[in-house]
């Protein structure tokens, strides 16, 4: 069969000109679908998170506008600049983005204002030339100084196109309203984001500190990628990412956890925990606690409330035996009358905090690896919906569960013939 001749295209297709390449497969993605597809990272957010963002942005502009009015009173100077609204979207909607950090908004807006005023002084009667030049110079300076902030481009253009009210201010425009607005919005974002559970400003890079104060990487880094690998990959990336190194590191580690769960099955705390527990309460004597730990070869014991079963802390063998020995020496030396603070004879005063080691029973096993491998903890305490202690998962329990998972052939891998 003679193949049909291919038509000669004198004009390149739109795909070649635009760089658009449809994905391989029977169903080719249409261009309009790609152009008007929703932003996945925003569409997938929970309703509570979207409400937090909207309230934060609204409060940010309200506080910025009213505070500026209170500081300077009624005047011909604008109380709020339009680019500040775009800054609010970044600071409250994407607080972990490098484009939303304090140096980005303060440095970006400062240099954009300086450049805008200077360029307008060169071409005051030609805004169509001055605006593009100001924007280009702003991008150049903020990129070199690592303070890129997208709304800063609008700041530079606003100075050129702002009209007589902006032009008559000259360089004073940089102080009020530009930097006043920027500083007030930033302060509001710092307070609001941290109060609502989002750390801001974001950390510059992920820190995986070895709790044993040695130069070895933490255990979860030895078999995976290192922070240096992530930094090298970011440096090799040609484009600009709207996500910080710390948030990207957390996302990649969650991807690893989900991939492990998919390949080896889903195990939770209640599947691997020890449920026959050795417990003490606040009123248990030190002698009884030490004897229990020696009998069962334990390094620590959970302390619970006798009536409700809720966990109140952990007592370890070293502290209990040391306090018991100290109390015994006081009694034997007949120094109790001269010792104003007698050592307590119960475990209650020795119970230390446990919040960072408490996990729900539905938590996947993979999520426990950083706690027991990197953070120096030897056990995790499993609680139910009413905060009652129902089990303990130790390092040996975790190792056994992961080892058993490795022995089971993954469902998505072909079996050997």
C-alpha positions in Angstrom: 0.0 0.0 0.0 1.4 3.4 -1.0 1.4 5.8 1.9 -0.7 8.9 1.5 1.4 12.0 1.0 1.5 14.4 3.9 0.1 17.9 3.2 2.7 20.7 3.0 2.2 23.3 5.6 3.4 26.7 4.5 2.5 28.3 7.8 3.5 26.8 11.1 0.7 25.5 13.3 -0.3 27.4 16.4 1.1 24.6 18.6 4.6 25.1 17.1 4.4 28.9 17.6 3.1 28.8 21.1 5.1 25.8 22.4 1.9 23.9 23.2 2.1 20.2 22.9 -1.0 18.0 23.6 -0.4 15.0 25.8 0.0 11.6 24.1 -3.0 9.4 24.1 -6.2 8.7 22.3 -7.9 11.9 23.7 -6.0 15.0 22.8 -6.4 17.8 25.2 -8.0 20.8 23.6 -6.3 24.2 23.7 -9.3 25.9 25.2 -9.4 23.4 28.0 -5.8 24.0 28.8 -6.2 27.8 28.7 -9.2 28.0 31.0 -8.5 25.1 33.3 -8.8 26.0 37.0 -5.7 26.4 39.2 -5.5 23.0 40.8 -3.7 24.1 44.0 -6.4 26.6 44.7 -9.4 24.5 43.6 -8.4 21.6 45.8 -8.2 23.6 49.0 -10.7 23.0 51.8 -13.5 25.4 52.4 -12.1 26.4 55.8 -8.7 27.3 54.2 -10.4 29.4 51.5 -12.4 31.2 54.2 -9.2 31.8 56.2 -7.6 33.4 53.1 -10.6 35.6 52.2 -11.0 36.9 55.8 -7.2 37.5 56.1 -7.1 39.5 52.8 -10.1 41.5 53.9 -8.7 42.3 57.3 -5.3 43.1 55.8 -6.8 45.8 53.6 -9.2 47.1 56.3 -6.4 47.5 58.9 -4.0 49.0 56.4 -6.5 51.6 55.1 -7.9 52.6 58.5 -4.5 52.8 60.1 -3.2 55.0 57.3 -6.2 57.2 57.6 -5.6 57.4 61.4 -1.9 58.3 61.0 -2.2 61.0 58.3 -5.9 62.0 58.3 -7.9 63.2 55.3 -5.7 64.3 52.5 -5.3 64.2 48.7 -2.9 61.3 49.1 -4.5 57.9 48.3 -5.0 55.8 51.5 -4.7 52.5 49.7 -2.8 51.6 46.5 -4.3 49.1 44.1 -1.2 46.9 44.0 -1.6 46.4 47.8 -4.7 44.3 47.0 -2.5 42.0 44.8 0.0 41.8 47.6 -2.7 40.7 50.0 -3.6 37.8 47.8 0.0 36.6 48.0 0.6 37.2 51.7 -2.6 35.6 52.9 -3.2 33.0 50.1 0.4 31.8 49.5 2.3 32.7 52.7 5.0 30.0 52.0 5.8 31.4 48.5 9.2 33.1 48.0 7.2 35.9 46.2 5.3 36.7 49.5 8.1 36.9 52.0 8.9 40.2 53.8 12.0 41.1 51.8 10.0 40.5 48.6 7.2 42.9 49.4 9.3 45.6 51.2 12.3 45.5 48.9 10.2 44.9 45.7 7.8 47.8 46.4 10.6 50.1 47.6 12.7 49.7 44.4 9.6 49.8 42.2 8.6 53.1 43.7 12.1 54.6 43.3 12.3 53.4 39.7 8.8 54.6 38.9 9.4 58.1 40.2 12.8 58.4 38.5 11.6 57.1 35.1 8.6 59.5 35.2 11.0 62.4 35.8 12.8 61.5 32.6 9.6 61.2 30.4 6.8 63.0 32.2 4.9 63.6 28.9 5.3 60.1 27.4 3.7 57.5 29.7 3.5 54.9 27.0 7.3 54.8 26.9 7.9 55.4 30.6 5.6 52.6 31.9 7.4 49.7 30.0 10.8 51.1 30.8 9.9 51.3 34.5 8.5 47.8 34.5 11.6 46.4 32.8 13.9 48.2 35.2 11.9 47.0 38.2 12.1 43.3 37.1 15.9 43.7 36.5 16.6 45.2 39.9 14.3 43.0 42.0 15.6 39.9 40.3 19.2 40.8 41.0 18.4 41.7 44.6 16.2 38.6 45.1 13.1 40.5 46.1 10.8 39.7 43.2 7.2 40.6 44.1 4.7 40.5 41.2 2.6 43.5 42.5 5.7 45.6 42.5 5.5 45.7 38.7 2.0 47.3 39.1 3.6 49.8 41.6 6.1 51.0 39.0 3.4 51.3 36.3 1.0 53.0 38.8 3.5 55.8 39.5 3.7 56.5 35.7 -0.1 56.3 35.1 -1.3 57.6 38.6 -2.2 61.1 37.5 -1.5 64.4 39.2 -2.2 63.2 42.7 0.6 60.7 42.5 3.0 62.9 40.4 2.9 65.9 42.7 4.1 63.7 45.6 7.4 62.9 43.9 9.7 60.8 46.1 7.4 61.3 49.1 5.1 58.8 47.4 7.5 56.1 48.4 7.0 56.8 52.1 3.3 57.5 52.1 1.3 55.7 50.9 3.6 53.0 49.4 5.8 51.8 52.2 3.3 52.7 54.9 0.8 50.4 53.1 3.3 47.7 52.6 4.5 47.7 56.2 1.0 47.7 57.7 -0.1 44.8 55.4 3.0 42.8 56.3 2.5 43.2 60.0 -1.1 42.1 59.7 -0.1 39.1 57.6 2.6 38.0 60.2 0.1 38.1 63.0 -2.9 36.6 61.2 -1.0 33.8 59.5 0.7 32.6 62.6 -2.5 32.8 64.7 -4.3 30.7 62.1 -1.6 28.0 62.0 0.5 29.1 59.0 4.1 29.9 59.8 5.1 33.2 58.3 7.7 34.3 57.3 8.6 30.9 55.9 11.9 29.3 56.6 14.6 29.9 54.0 15.5 26.2 53.6 14.6 22.9 55.3 16.6 22.1 58.4 17.0 18.4 59.3 19.0 18.6 62.5 20.6 15.4 64.0 19.4 15.3 67.6 22.6 13.4 68.6 24.7 16.4 67.6 26.8 14.5 65.0 27.6 15.2 61.4 25.6 12.2 60.1 22.4 13.0 58.2 19.2 12.1 60.0 18.1 8.5 59.3 15.3 9.4 56.9 17.8 11.4 54.8 20.4 8.7 54.5 18.3 6.5 52.2 16.6 9.4 50.4 17.5 12.8 49.1 19.4 15.4 51.1 18.6 19.1 51.6 21.6 19.7 49.3 20.0 17.6 46.6 16.8 19.7 46.8 18.8 22.9 46.7 20.7 21.7 43.7 17.5 20.8 41.8 16.0 24.2 42.5 19.2 25.9 41.2 19.0 23.8 38.0 15.4 24.7 37.5 15.2 27.3 34.8 11.8 28.9 35.8 10.8 30.6 38.9 8.8 28.5 41.4 6.0 30.0 43.6 6.8 27.6 46.4 9.5 27.8 49.0 12.2 25.1 49.7 10.6 24.1 53.1 7.1 23.6 51.7 8.5 21.7 48.7 10.5 19.4 51.0 7.3 18.7 53.0 5.4 17.9 49.8 8.0 15.6 48.5 8.2 13.7 51.8 4.4 13.3 51.8 4.6 12.0 48.2 7.1 9.4 49.4 4.8 8.4 52.3 1.8 8.1 50.0 3.8 6.0 47.4 5.0 3.7 50.2 1.4 3.3 51.4 0.1 2.6 47.9 2.8 -0.1 47.2 2.8 -1.9 50.5 -0.7 -1.4 51.8 -2.2 0.9 54.4 -1.2 0.2 58.0 -2.3 2.4 60.9 -1.3 2.8 64.5 -4.0 0.5 65.8 -2.7 -2.3 63.5 0.8 -2.4 65.1 0.5 -0.9 68.5 0.9 -2.8 71.8 -2.5 -2.7 73.6 -1.6 -4.6 76.8 0.0 -1.7 78.6 1.9 -1.2 81.8 0.6 2.0 83.3 0.9 4.1 86.4 -1.1 7.1 87.7 -0.1 10.2 89.5 -0.4 8.6 92.9 1.8 5.6 92.1 4.9 5.5 94.3 8.3 5.8 92.9 9.2 2.4 94.3 6.3 0.7 92.4 7.1 2.6 89.2 10.8 1.6 89.3 10.0 -2.0 90.1 7.5 -2.1 87.2 10.1 -0.8 84.7 12.7 -3.2 85.9 10.3 -6.2 85.8 9.1 -5.4 82.3 12.5 -4.1 81.0 11.0 -0.7 80.1 12.7 2.7 79.9 9.6 4.7 80.6 6.0 4.4 81.7 2.9 6.4 80.6 1.1 8.3 83.4 -2.7 8.4 83.2 -5.5 9.8 85.2 -7.0 7.1 87.3 -10.6 8.0 86.7 -10.7 8.9 83.0 -7.8 7.0 81.6 -6.4 10.1 79.8 -2.7 10.4 79.5 -1.0 13.2 81.5 2.6 12.5 80.9 5.6 10.1 80.8 8.0 9.1 83.6 11.3 7.6 82.6 13.5 5.1 84.5 16.5 7.5 85.0 14.5 10.3 86.6 12.4 7.9 88.8 15.4 5.9 90.1 17.5 9.1 90.7 14.6 10.7 92.7 14.0 7.5 94.6 17.7 7.2 95.5 17.9 10.8 96.5 14.8 10.4 98.8 16.2 7.3 100.3 19.6 9.0 101.1 17.7 11.8 102.8 15.8 9.5 105.1 18.8 7.4 105.9 20.9 10.4 106.8 18.1 11.8 109.0 18.3 15.1 107.0 14.6 15.4 106.5 14.2 18.2 109.1 17.0 20.3 107.5 15.8 19.6 103.9 12.9 22.1 103.3 11.8 20.5 100.0 11.4 16.8 100.5 11.6 14.7 97.4 8.2 13.6 96.2 7.5 10.0 96.7 5.0 9.7 93.7 5.5 9.8 90.0 3.1 12.8 89.5 5.7 15.5 89.8 8.0 13.7 87.5 5.5 13.2 84.6 6.9 15.2 81.7 5.1 16.5 78.6 4.0 14.1 75.9 2.1 16.1 73.3 4.7 15.8 70.6 4.6 12.0 71.0 0.8 11.6 71.0 -0.7 10.3 67.8 -4.3 9.2 66.8 -4.9 5.5 66.2 -5.8 6.1 62.6 -2.5 7.7 61.7 -0.7 5.8 58.9 2.5 4.0 59.9 4.6 5.9 57.4 3.8 9.2 59.2 5.5 7.9 62.3 8.9 7.4 60.7 10.2 11.0 61.1 9.2 11.1 64.8 10.9 7.8 65.8 13.9 8.0 63.4 14.8 11.7 63.3 13.4 13.5 66.3 15.0 11.2 69.0 11.8 9.7 70.4 11.7 6.0 71.3 7.9 5.6 71.4 4.6 7.1 70.3 1.5 7.0 72.5 -1.7 6.2 70.7 -4.9 7.8 71.9 -8.6 7.4 70.9 -11.2 10.0 70.1 -11.6 10.9 73.8 -7.9 11.4 74.4 -7.6 8.1 76.3 -4.4 6.1 76.0 -5.1 2.9 74.0 -1.7 1.7 72.8 2.0 2.3 72.4 4.1 2.0 69.3 7.9 1.7 69.8 10.8 1.7 67.4 10.8 -2.1 67.3 7.1 -2.1 66.5 7.7 0.2 63.6 10.7 -1.7 62.3 8.7 -5.0 62.4 5.8 -3.4 60.5 8.0 -2.0 57.8 10.0 -5.2 57.5 6.8 -7.2 57.1 5.6 -4.8 54.5 8.8 -5.4 52.5 8.2 -9.1 52.6 4.8 -8.7 51.0 5.0 -8.5 47.2 3.4 -5.2 46.0 0.2 -5.6 44.1 1.4 -3.3 41.3 4.6 -5.2 40.6 4.7 -8.3 38.4 5.4 -11.6 40.2 8.5 -13.5 39.2 7.8 -16.6 37.1 
